[in-house]
Each structure stands twice: as structure tokens, then as C-alpha cells.
Amino acid sequence: MLTTDAFIDSPSYTEIFRGDKENRRRMLLFFFHCNLSIIHRKTPDALRYFSYDNSSELDCFYMLIHNSDVTISTWEKVFGGILDLPFLAGFGAVQRMINVGQFVDRIEEEVMATYGCERYLVLQRVVVNPAIQGKGFGSNCLAKGLAEADELKLPICLSTQLMRNVTFYSRL
């Protein structure tokens, strides 16, 4: 739910899942559940969960995935249930999702190629509970991923859809 709420008004998902917000919420819950299940099966160490006060509450989440593991095969999509999406959201939404995904992938590859990076990590779905934003918790959580990238001597590719996030990420 934290991830869904964080991305519900993002430009990409409002384009993909057009219409009312409640329908978009249902589609994002389904899509993120499938996507995270697939990633968890494929590369379980890519998913990072953090709790601010060591409770069961999820307060920060992100995925740090090697670029060679980002691509999800058709079989993985079938096994993960994501191919039910056309029946839930319609074929138009699926086509828009493919188009947005291809656009983002192309930009990522072009940018990383500009810097001569064939191997890199992709930072995705960064979410911090709004109730604890501004307290340094998100920065501390992301610092762990950045330290891991440094140990592996790999750059990180991150894209964001919101300008307000640029300041946060630039500090890191």
C-alpha cells in the first residue's frame, strides 16, 4: 500500500491507468504485487524493506537490481500473474505500459552508455512513509544501497518522475 500511494499520482501511472484514482489504486496494487513477486523470485536480495521503529510497519522500501536482472521474461510475467492485467485494466492500459516501459528503458540505456557503463545497478520504487519524511530515515536506508554499490564498484541508475525528488537524490 505504501508503494501504491507513493506512485498513484505519478505521471507514468496516471498515463498508463487513466481514469479515476480509485481504479488506478486497484490496478497499481495488482501490478506492484505481481511485479514485486516476480522480482522477489528472481532476485530476492534486490528488495529492501525498512521499519523506522523496528515494528512490522513498512516505512521505507526500494529495489536495487543489477541491470542484467531488470528484464522480466514473458514466462516470468505469466508465472507472476501479470498477464491478467489486460483483463483487469484493458488492452489500452497494457499498450501504454509497454510504451512507457520501453521509453524509460531506452533512456536508461542511452544515459548509461553515454557514461560507458555496461554493468550497473538500477534503483527503483524508492518510497518513504510520508509521516517520517524529513527525519533522515530515507537517506540512511538509501546509504546502505549506495555503500553496496560502492563495494561492487558499480554505478547506480535512478530515474524519477517528480522534480521534488531530484533535490533529495542529488544530496545522496
Buried (B, 14 or more C-beta within 10 A) or exposed (E): EBBBBBBBEBEBBBEBBBEEEEBBBBBBBBBBBBBBBBBBEBBEEBBBEBEBEEEEEBBBBBBBBBBEEBEBEEEBBEBBEBEEBBEEBBEEBBEBBEEBEEEBEEEBEEEBEEEEBEEBBBBBBBBBBEEBEEEEBBBEBBEEBBEBBEEEEBBBBBBEEEEEEEEBBEEE
